[in-house]
Amino acid sequence: MDEALLRSLTPSVLGILVRRGADFAAAEDAVQDALVEAVRAWPADPPRDPKGWLVTVAWRRFLDATRADTARRRREDLVDEEPAPGPTPAVDDTLQLYFLCAHPSLTPASAVALTLRAVGGLTTRQIAQAYLVPEATMAQRISRAKRTVSGVRFDQPGDVATVLRVLYLVFNEGYSGDVDLAAEAIRLTRQLAAAIDHPEVAGLLALMLLHHARRAARTASDGSLVPLADQDRSRWDTGLIAEGVEILQAALARDRLGEFQAQAAIAALHADAPAAEETDWVQIVEWYDELTHLTDSPVVRLNRAVAIGEADGPRAGLAALAELHDSLPRHTAVAAYLHERAGNLTTAAKLYAEAARKAPNLAERDHLTRQAARLNSHRSSTSSP
């Protein structure tokens, strides 16, 4: 392999793609993909015209990426449509693409990252936040995944667990992040549930429906976040809640508990409470115990600390929180909430302000800033003569 030749041809090939109408960033990605393919293919079958070969392969990569981006944008345009109850007929090949990207040659983590980037349309930054890793680390992971699958035959689809993980992360990004893909994730999960009789597929679908049922109540008219305890429960979609609970009960009856069923059970307990103060926090803690046993996830342990704070008092919650590293995302926000519940208002205000600086999105940052301002205002008013 003549690497010097590849390096010398790269600027020329890039220029040809740009002159053909590709924007520079997309052309650069396409040329890099072509170079990876050249490294794989040329030793066994060197082309007679290396430059022409690179131009042809890079242009095809560019067209494929453009079509994929167009399809993704079309899916995003549908997100304002509420997902209809019941099975969704297969109308495109998006779900199949999820399975193909979850290729057996990739580790589950790499397969998820690649699928989120290539099919889900999420940015590297958004995927890194979902995985709790630096953006540079995730960029390297995605690049390695691309190199691994370059040239392999996609006739061995990936497993259900990996596809479920991708759908879950896409839904979470759509539900609370910068890109609204929640309805699309529900649509695809309905397709999967109609095609596969699997309790965890049902558990994920139930979880999505129960969370999506609260969508209208999650933000105020000014766009600010409304915490679960303060939401107007009359705005929750009772139809989606009933469907989610029915699906969950059928899945749990099969006695093959998985993490998505456990999460859905927690969401169902929240949905079942007529008011926040009537929430069965003791049962929720028990489900978090099950979930911790299934996943040992630090995020699950963080949420469990909140539930313990509600069930057994804020000091018990702070004790559970102390077992977790303070670098965990939203750790500071949880600490602020529990300290406020415990009456430590000065500490809580400082922690809310610190959490606001670390917030992953504007809506959450504004909410935490208002919480800090509220406590500071209360302290000022009570300390005035």
Buried (B, 14 or more C-beta within 10 A) or exposed (E): EEEEBBEEBBEEBBEBBBEEEBEEEBBBBBBBBBBBBBBBBBEEEEBEEBBEBBBBBBBBBBEEBBEBEEBBEEBBEEBEEBBEEEEBEEEEEBBBBBBBBBBEBBEBBBBBBBBBBBBBBBBBEBBBBBBEBEBEEBBEBBBBBBEBBEEEEBEEBBEBEBBBBBBBBBBBBBBBBBBEBBBBBBBBBBBBBBEEEBBBBBBBBBBBBBBBBBBEBBBEEEEEBBEEEEBEBEEBBEEBBBBBBEBBBEBBEEEEBBBBBBBBBBBBBBBBBEEBEEBBBEBBBBBBBBBBEBBEBBBBBBBBBBBBBBBBBBBBBBBBBEEBEEEBBBBBBBBBBBBBBBEBBEBBBBBBBBBBEBBBBEBBBBBBBBBBBBBBEEEEEEEEE
